Amino acid sequence: MSRPLDHIEVDVRPPDPGKITEPALGFTGWMRWMWRQLTSMRVALFLLLLLALAAVPGSLVPQRSSDPNGVVQYFKNNPGLAPVLDKLQAFDAYTSFWFSSIYLLLFISLIGCVLPRTVHHLRSLRATPPKTPARLSRMSGHISIELSAGRGAASAATAATAISTAATILRKRGYRIAAFSGTQAAGRRELSVSAERGYLREAGNLTFHIALVGILITVGIGGGFGFNGNRVVVEGQSMINTLAAYDSFNPGRFFSPTELAPYSLTLNKLAVTYETQNKRARGLPTDYTATVTTQTQGSPDKSSRTIKVNEPLTIGGTDVYLLGNGYAPRITVRDPQGHAVFSDDIPFLPQDANLTSLGVVKVPDGLAKQVGLIGFFYPTKSTASTGAFYSSYPDLTNPVLTLNAYSGDLGINTGAPKSVYALDTTKLTQLTGGTTGVRSIELKLGQTQQLPDGLGSITLERVSRFASFEIHHDPAQGWVLFFAIAALGGLLTSLFVPRRRLWVKAIVDEAKPVRIEYAGLARGDDPQLHDAVADLASAHQAALRSTSEADQDSQRNTDLKGTP
């Protein structure tokens, strides 16, 4: 038998009284539940901890943004592990999808936490203090005293004076007050004042969280529109703030090369001071000072400036930091006829504290074959018992350069980028050192030696220092500092400003003297609450005694005036 089109199936069975039927949440309900979970304080703290953990890989492996050469070296040292880490974006930890996801979730969570609390705090600022509790004896620091006063109207006047005096004292101490009165039973009346202070504590807490949101926003803006670059400059050489001048450059997502402010920077001298008096610390650097000459576009004036560690140079909207230093021997290679085919200051990278340095020289043209040289530079050459060379002091006291020569295709003409600090010798023929039977080239200042196979000669002309500069541009760093100071101020305020309520109640009973009660209540820990209640009681009683004595003197003067 067919059913009509408007038939609706209805369960006519009686419900089970012991079973609780929960309504289905639905899509909206689940979204609301997820939002409440995300904006809860425990989730915000968990995300903050997760963000700190997510930053750990950035300190364990080199990052492309700050150490691109280190990333290349890591791939060479760990050919199996490096590609796996690269797929996980471990070398770009701070711009990876997982770090960005945690960052954005924390950002949303903080906003969801702060906005409702801010609205609630603004409402509470306009609200009056709560009504005085019926039993102050249950509150912290409860104190009760009795006043000797007359019956009836006299006791009522005394109670009113006491509450008025208490309100004046509390108002002078920065409390918001509200007075209450009422009859509790036949012949019993209560007058009270309720006072509250410490709203600045919640304001400081909100300021701290709002400042955290501000830091997240400004750091994101600074990272998106800023850049970070590195450049090695040898003494006497210059760099111009253009994109092609950087050895490595890491722009933000929204950076445009047109934003580079044109200026020039010339390294005049890099002065390094070493410890010489303390034998245990001999050779440790005590000061680095880079003297530079700068000039901005459109200005004919040049200015001499200095850059020190933690004392950057600010120019053209960028901060120039002194990161590293080393030696750059000037090497000249000549062909068999004596014509110079290569002459340049080659930065050698320090390998230890005494600046034993490793460097690479590539001579692609001018000789019968392409020549590559890998060498070590020793500022103060010493010889170990094994015959190996090492540097015993970082300053130039006995500089020596040793080189191993290779010939063959250097791979420069392939168009693939090659590091100037590395030489791939797998397809090259070694000419000196190792198993060749030919001694490595050893040069002192001004010396010249012949290259193997009649290729030409090589000369160590001089040794200069080089400085490694980091050029950093962050358009939002001022705002980051502002929000950081605001966060610190808000945190200190929330920690040291107590949120407390104080009450003073006067109980008028026709059969008993006027009784004054004091009590307090704190939101959170307030070890000084009992002292605050006791101090209020003491000041209030002193004010009452002063008022009473003033009234007695006034009455006495009135009586004397009325005496014939």
MOFENCOR-V782392 format. One line per field, one symbol per residue. ss: DSSP state (h for helix, s for strand, l for the rest). burial: + if it has 24 or more other C-alpha atoms within 12 Angstrom, else -. A space follows every 50 residues. Layout:
ss->???
burial->???
This chain:
ss->lllllllllllllllllllllllllhhhhhhhhhhhhhllhhhhhhhhhh hhhhllhhhhlllllllhhhhhhhhhhlllhhhhhhhllhhhhhhlhhhh hhhhhhhhhhhhhhhhhhhhhhhhhhlllllllllhhhlsssssssslll llhhhhhhhhhhhhhhhhhhhhlllssssssssssllsssssssssslhh hhhhhhhhhhhhhhhhhhhhhhhhhlsssssssslllsssllhhhllsss slllllhhhlllssssssssssssllllllllllssssssssssssllll llssssssllslsssllssssssssssssssssslllllsssssssssss llllllssssssslllllllsssssssslsssslllllsssllllllsls sssssssllllhhhllllllllllllllssllllllllllsssslllsss lhhhllssssssssssssssssslllhhhhhhhhhhhhhhhhhhhhllls sssssssssllsssssssssssllllllhhhhhhhhhhhhhhhhhhhhhh hhhhhhhhhhhhll
burial->-------------------------------------+++--++--++-- +--++-++--++++++++++++-+----------++--++++++++--+- -+++++++++++++--++----------++++++-+--++++++--+-+- ----++-+++++++++++++----+++++++-------++++++++++++ +++++++++++++++++++++++-+++++++++++-+++++++--+++++ ++-------+++++++++++++----------++---++++++++----- ----+++++--++-+++++++++++++++++++++-----++++++++++ --+++++++++++---+-+++++++++++++-------++++++++--++ +++++++++++--------+++++----++++-------++++++---++ ++--+++++++++++++++++++++++-++--++-++++++-++--++++ +++++++++---++++++++++------++-++++++-+++--+------ --------------
